[in-house]
Structures are given as C-alpha cells and as structure tokens.
Amino acid sequence: MEFPKFLLGDNTDFPDDIFIIHLDYPRFMVNLKDDELELLEEVDEEMTEAELQTELTSLVSQAVEFYDREMKRYEE
C-alpha cells in the first residue's frame, strides 16, 4: 500500500487545532495552530542538528502548502 506524504488530522478534544502528519522520513506531526512539532521517530544519527533543522523547516513549509491546497479543494 502506498501512503500519502501528508495527512490532515483533527480531533474534537482539540477543536481549534489543525494537525498535519508527515508520513515519510522523518515522520512528524505539526500543529498549525501554534507550529508545535513532534517527531514520531528517532532521527538518523548521521544527520547533524543543522541538517535536521533545515529539512524540518522545508517539510513544515510543504505541510502548510498541503493544508492550503486541501482547503481550496474543500471550498470547490
């Protein structure tokens, strides 16, 4: 089975929060309400802190683009 790169998630326990789950490496969940990010797995030890930060910054930007695209599709 092939999984999408991002999933949109919500939870009625957190009615004001919007979660994006990234399913490729490194797996993480970001809350778009406050940009809180939670890694869901250990990161490769060969990746430096700077490399990880650069990668996560890019992926969070892609997650926001994914969310914006999905919201436009819902509106149509």
N, C-alpha and C positions, 0 to 999 in steps of 0.2 A: 504494500500500500504506500502510495506517495502522499506525504503530508505537505500542507502549505507552509510557506516560510513564516507567516504571521497569522495569528488568530485574534479576533476581537472578543473580549470577555466582559461580562458584567455580573454583578451579584447583588441581590436585593438587600443583603446585610450592609452593603456599601453603596447606597443609592446614588451618590454624587461622584463615584469613582468610575473611571473608564480604564480597563486593563487591556494591554496588548501583550500577547505571549509570543515570543520568538522561539521557533522550534528547531532551527538549525544551530550549529555550534557557534558561539557559546549560547546555550539556552538561558533565557531570562524572561522576566515579566516586568513591565514598566507600567506604572500608574500615571496616566496622562494628566490627572488632576494636579499632582504635585511633583511629577517627574521622578518619583521614587523608583529605584531599580533594584530588583532582587535577582541575583544569579541563581539558576536552578541546578547547577552542576559545578564541579571543580574545573578550574581553568588550567589548561596545559602549562606546566611549569616552565616550558621553554619560552613562553610569551612574557615579555617584560611588562611591567606596570604601565609604561608609556604606550606600548603597543596595544595592550588591552583597553586603555582609556580611549585611544584613537579609534579602535574597532567598535567599541560600545557607543561612542559618540555618533559614528556613522550609522550604526544599526538603529539607534533611537531615532535619528532623523528619518530613516527609512520607515520606521514604525509609525511616525507621525504622518508621513506621506500616505502610508497604507490606510490609516484611520480616515484621513481627509477623503481619499478615493472612495472608501466604503460608504462614508456619509453622503457623498454626492450620488452614489448608486442607489442608496435608500430613498433619496429625495426624488429620483427619477421615477 
